[in-house]
Amino acid sequence: MNTKDRIFSFELFPPKTEKGIANLREAVTTLNSRNPAFFSVTYGAGGSTQTNTFATVDWIKDQGIDVAPHLSCVGSTRDELLDILRRYASQGIDQIVALRGDLPSGAGRGAIGDLNHANELVALIRTHFDRAFRIEVAAYPEMHPQAPSFSRDLDNFRLKVEAGADSAITQYFYNADAYAAFVDACAKRGIDIPIVPGIMPITNFSNLVRFSDACGAEIPRWLRKRLEGYGDDTDAIRKLGTEVVTRLCRQLLDMGAPGLHFYTMNQAEPTLAVWDNLGLAGSLG
Ligand code: FAD
């Protein structure tokens, strides 16, 4: 498979416990053997998760590995966001995944912060740091769950591109046609940044249903029914999941996707099972 010039990356979340930290370090070490372009680390609107993001980013950076911290603007003031960006710039970090984020349920209106949407965060970064950071933004081939329409969501996506985003990573999906239609609609609106599909390996049925309901990702009926039918048989779920996700990745790369971004959930094996099936091992260098 021709992977030249494509961007392959792995997403992590900041662990909270000693065991979680050890798992993450092991996963990063294993995944890094495949030579990805970068690892990204998610960032939440709550105080302790932010500290955990910094700790995770620091550790990855200390290993000499390229890292792109996520930064969400919801719940923060401009000054707080600029402080974080200065911290990253001083560490030599040159890539940010810029997001609006979601407030934890129960947070009051006072927690909303200075910026309302991710395009404002992209503009803030460009105003204060010019081109010091490469900026990734989120994209939604199956539409963001709060958007009033697909068309309005695309218009809003374009605002992030016009504000200076360099490329996008999508929410995960299991239908390659949704990605193709989204990329096509973007092209018709003159949006020409790379749109890298986000890939969620399948390891656990109930978690997948919960995440998908929350973020608006559709699990096709046939897949949902087959996974559901396996009950607690984790091996069968993983086996089918690996087949389905490998086929999806092949379709996406064949249709010209500019790379793949894996939501690893801090586990190396499910992502590597797909990666190695695709024949990506050793192809980057
Ligand atoms: P936006 O681009 O601001 O869009 C949010 C909604 O507002 C959409 O419905 C959009 O149509 C609308 N909108 C956008 N701009 C405007 C505007 N100017 N005026 C009016 N309406 C507008 N969440 C986290 O908390 N931490 C993370 O680390 C994280 N990482 C993610 C990584 C990826 C690759 C993806 C796809 C999502 C991630 N998320 C993360 C989830 C994300 O924060 C949520 O989906 C959130 O609800 C929207 O964030 P956004 O950056 O897409 O927001």
Boltz pocket constraint, residues with backbone or C-beta under 6 A from the ligand:
constraints:
  - pocket:
      binder: B
      contacts: [[A, 41], [A, 42], [A, 43], [A, 44], [A, 45], [A, 70], [A, 71], [A, 72], [A, 97], [A, 98], [A, 99], [A, 100], [A, 101], [A, 102], [A, 116], [A, 117], [A, 118], [A, 119], [A, 137], [A, 138], [A, 139], [A, 144], [A, 145], [A, 146], [A, 147], [A, 148], [A, 152], [A, 153], [A, 154], [A, 156], [A, 157], [A, 159], [A, 160], [A, 169], [A, 170], [A, 171], [A, 172], [A, 198]]
      max_distance: 6.0
